């Protein structure tokens, strides 16, 4: 597990999963804004976790939008502009 990825398979080989640092980033982002428990966040499928992060970022952008150009938000884990 040197690369920081989650590995699946019986004999230590197999498919390389999603990087652990990204999982922690997504989980902490959701936990910070929605205050969901760890077990609930970690039980989400990868795509669903990413979708919640996108929705939280979208909400934040809409709340903070005053019509002027902004610098990149360091907490926008996907660096998307809507």
C-alpha positions as CSV (number, residue, x, y, z in Angstrom):
1,X,0.0,0.0,0.0
2,X,2.9,2.3,-0.7
3,X,1.0,4.5,-3.2
4,X,-1.7,5.4,-0.6
5,X,-4.3,3.5,-2.6
6,X,-6.9,1.0,-1.4
7,X,-6.2,-2.4,-2.8
8,X,-8.7,-5.1,-3.5
9,X,-8.0,-8.7,-4.2
10,X,-7.3,-12.0,-2.5
11,X,-3.5,-12.4,-2.8
12,X,-2.4,-8.8,-2.3
13,X,-2.7,-8.1,-6.0
14,X,-5.6,-7.0,-8.1
15,X,-7.4,-3.7,-8.8
16,X,-6.0,-0.5,-7.5
17,X,-8.7,1.5,-5.8
18,X,-9.3,5.2,-5.1
19,X,-6.3,7.0,-3.3
20,X,-6.8,7.0,0.4
21,X,-5.8,10.7,0.7
22,X,-8.7,11.6,-1.6
23,X,-11.2,9.5,0.4
24,X,-10.1,11.4,3.6
25,X,-10.4,14.7,1.7
26,X,-13.9,13.9,0.6
27,X,-15.0,12.5,3.9
28,X,-13.7,15.4,5.9
29,X,-15.3,17.9,3.5
30,X,-18.7,16.3,3.9
31,X,-18.3,15.8,7.7
32,X,-17.3,19.5,8.1
33,X,-20.4,20.8,6.3
34,X,-23.1,18.3,6.9
35,X,-21.9,16.8,10.3
36,X,-22.6,13.3,9.2
37,X,-21.0,10.5,11.2
38,X,-17.9,8.7,9.9
39,X,-19.7,5.4,9.3
40,X,-22.4,7.1,7.2
41,X,-19.9,8.9,5.0
42,X,-17.7,5.9,4.5
43,X,-20.6,3.7,3.6
44,X,-21.3,5.9,0.6
45,X,-20.2,4.7,-2.9
46,X,-17.4,6.7,-4.4
47,X,-19.6,8.5,-6.9
48,X,-22.1,9.4,-4.3
49,X,-19.5,10.8,-2.0
50,X,-18.1,12.9,-4.9
51,X,-21.6,14.1,-5.8
52,X,-22.2,15.3,-2.3
53,X,-18.9,17.2,-2.3
54,X,-19.9,18.8,-5.6
55,X,-23.3,19.8,-4.2
56,X,-21.7,21.3,-1.1
57,X,-19.2,23.3,-3.2
58,X,-22.1,24.5,-5.4
59,X,-24.1,25.7,-2.4
60,X,-21.0,27.5,-1.1
61,X,-20.4,29.2,-4.4
62,X,-24.0,30.3,-4.7
63,X,-24.0,31.7,-1.1
64,X,-20.8,33.6,-1.7
65,X,-21.5,34.9,-5.2
66,X,-21.7,38.6,-5.3
67,X,-21.2,38.8,-9.1
68,X,-17.5,39.6,-8.9
69,X,-14.6,37.4,-10.0
70,X,-13.3,35.4,-7.1
71,X,-10.0,33.6,-6.3
72,X,-10.1,29.8,-6.3
73,X,-11.6,28.4,-3.1
74,X,-9.1,26.1,-1.4
75,X,-12.0,24.1,0.1
76,X,-13.5,23.4,-3.3
77,X,-12.0,19.9,-3.6
78,X,-13.0,19.6,-7.3
79,X,-12.1,23.1,-8.5
80,X,-15.3,23.5,-10.5
81,X,-16.9,26.7,-11.4
82,X,-20.7,26.5,-12.1
